[in-house]
Amino acid sequence: MMVNFKTINKGNNMAKKEKFAKRIVPGKTALINGHKIPDPKLHQLISFVKSGIRIVGYICIPFSLGWATLFLILSEVVGIAEELV
């Protein structure tokens, strides 16, 4: 028996759902089908900050392992915040 996509989604009316699929309000969190969508500009900004902190951490390695460790751990914390945006 051959099952295709139309057979699987026979009871699922996508046309009706698409009408409400995208709800984007300027200045608010973007939602698609009730799911939070990351803000790409904020994600990019946090990524640049994380990379800058990481570069400073690597520059500190020859001078002070303590400071280097601190900066690299801080960059990982910022990375976690980046994924939560």
C-alpha positions in Angstrom: 0.0 0.0 0.0 1.4 3.3 -1.0 0.9 6.2 1.4 1.6 9.7 0.2 1.6 13.1 1.8 -1.9 14.0 0.8 -3.2 10.8 2.4 -1.4 11.5 5.7 -2.7 15.1 5.8 -6.2 14.5 4.5 -7.9 15.8 7.6 -5.4 18.6 8.1 -6.6 21.7 6.3 -3.4 23.8 5.9 -5.2 26.6 4.1 -7.3 27.5 7.1 -4.3 27.4 9.5 -2.1 29.6 7.3 -4.4 32.5 7.8 -3.3 32.7 11.4 0.3 31.3 10.9 2.2 34.5 11.1 1.5 37.0 13.9 4.3 39.5 14.0 3.8 42.7 16.0 6.5 45.3 15.7 8.5 45.7 19.0 7.1 42.5 20.4 8.2 38.9 20.3 7.4 37.3 16.9 5.1 34.3 17.1 4.4 31.7 14.4 1.7 29.2 15.2 2.1 30.2 18.9 5.9 29.5 18.9 8.4 32.2 19.8 10.7 33.1 16.9 14.2 34.5 17.7 14.9 38.1 16.8 17.7 37.8 14.2 19.2 41.2 14.8 19.4 40.7 18.6 20.8 37.2 18.1 23.5 38.6 15.7 24.3 41.4 18.2 24.7 39.1 21.1 26.8 36.8 18.9 29.2 39.6 18.0 29.5 40.5 21.7 30.2 36.9 22.6 32.9 36.7 19.9 34.5 39.9 21.1 34.6 38.5 24.7 36.1 35.3 23.4 38.8 37.1 21.4 39.7 39.1 24.5 39.9 35.8 26.5 42.3 34.2 24.0 44.5 37.4 23.9 44.7 37.1 27.7 46.1 33.6 27.7 49.8 34.5 27.5 49.5 37.1 30.2 47.1 35.7 32.8 45.4 32.4 32.7 43.0 33.5 35.4 41.7 36.5 33.3 41.6 34.3 30.2 39.5 31.7 32.0 37.2 34.4 33.3 36.6 35.9 29.8 36.1 32.5 28.2 33.6 31.4 30.8 31.8 34.7 30.4 31.7 34.2 26.6 30.0 30.8 27.2 27.4 32.4 29.5 26.7 35.0 26.8 26.4 32.1 24.4 23.7 30.6 26.5 21.9 33.9 26.6 22.2 34.1 22.8 20.4 30.9 22.4 17.5 32.1 24.7 16.8 35.2 22.6 
